[in-house]
Amino acid sequence: MDVPITTLTPLWTGGVETGRVDRLHETGILGSMRWWMEALVRGMGGKACDPGGQQCLYDATKPDNGICDVCRVFGATGWRRRFRIEVLDDQTRPVWDGNTTLNIRPPDRTRGWFLPPGRMGNFVLRIQGDPASLAQLAALLLFIERWGSLGARAPLGYGAFALQERETIARMVSWPSMLSTAGVQATSQATDDLPNLRHFGFFRYRFRPDQPGWWTRLSGFERVSRQIRPLVETHQTVPVAPVLKNAWRFQRWQRAWGDAGRFWGMLGHERIRSKVLVSWAYPCDGRWEVHGSAWLHGVQAQPVWAMLSNGASWDQALGVQGELETVPAGAWHPWSAEDVRTFLGQ
């Protein structure tokens, strides 16, 4: 299965040199694919181990050979991964020269957000495996394209992409194949501390600005507009993720909703990844678009979702008038396994 891909925001897969992506590394792409597969499988009521804790170990004497639904495809100790991926025809280039970071610091912030130079362009992801695994991975890529991202640094807006031959990939999808392995459990295992689609919300914001220079008015862009202009003019992408997160976390967040650091992410001796993933803005069908997700774990989900799904707050932060699509629509409610299956079947 050859999957031609065009990046919509910078792609970050790590590399030999710290702070620089010398080329697209398959391991960085694999990690994000597995992360989303785990969330999907748990949401559908399947079994997904904790890669950072107790992992699967192949044992022919145990039920299902001791392998969870995700490891059955992605591999585990004693069990070979069912597919192989390779990056071909890599035409991506760094979005700017050197290893310098782009520091977007709104007026009320002392440090702000530091964005390293990812890569943008076209490449082909070749996936080889058995038909059942390819059908599941095709479904996974279609989902990630619409709502997620590839590679690392997703909380900073990296990794949005478009499938160049989406209809061809869609014809390979077999949702029953994916559900037959993931949906064998009547109820989901206790995975409250692990990504589970039942606790997620998704959003997509589209807008058509009144003038081309709409991005120059964004909070924190004034001091770095010279660095941002080539991103807009050459790569057609605008790093709006820090602008939105600054508005949500520091202007609208209520302390009673939960620990802001654990929800929005923090550095230090305990490094915690943000549970809100929001892309940069990119052109789509004559408009600009931003998409992302929120894992509503460890906070009061309903008021937090009400904030994230408030279209007026998006308009105000970006200084435009747009349309906001959210899943679920309206008030937040935990998803059932059937809700997840219905959502994935869209």
PEWOVEN-V472896 format. One line per field, one symbol per residue. phi: phi as a letter, one per 40 degrees, with the letter a starting at -180 (. if undefined). burial: # if it has 16 or more other ideal C-beta (glycine too) atoms within 10 Angstrom, else .. A space follows every 10 residues. Layout:
phi = ???
burial = ???
This chain:
phi = .cbcbbcbbd bbbgacccga bcacbccccd dcccdccccc ccccgcbacc ccbcbcbcac ccdffgbccc ccccgadgbc dcabbacbfc bcbdcacgbc ccccbddcbc bgbbbcccbb ibabbcbbac dccccccccc ccccdcbbab gcgdccgcgc abccbccccc cccbddcccc ccbcccbccc bccbdadcbb bbaabbabcc accdcccccg cdcbccccdc ccccbfabcc dccccccccb bbcbdccicc ccccgabhcb cbcccbbbcc cacafgbcbb biabccbgbc cccccccccc dcccdcccgb bbbbbbbccg ccacccdcdc cccccc
burial = #.###.#### ####.....# #..##..### ########## #########. #....#.... ....###### ######..#. ###.#.#... .#.###.... .#####.... .##.###### #.#.#.#.#. ..######## #####.#### ########## #.#.....#. .###..###. ###....#.. #..####### #######.#. ...##..### #..#..##.. ##..#.#### #########. ..#....#.# ..###..... ...####### ##.....### #######.#. #..##.###. ..###.#### .#.#.###.. .#..#.#.## #.##..
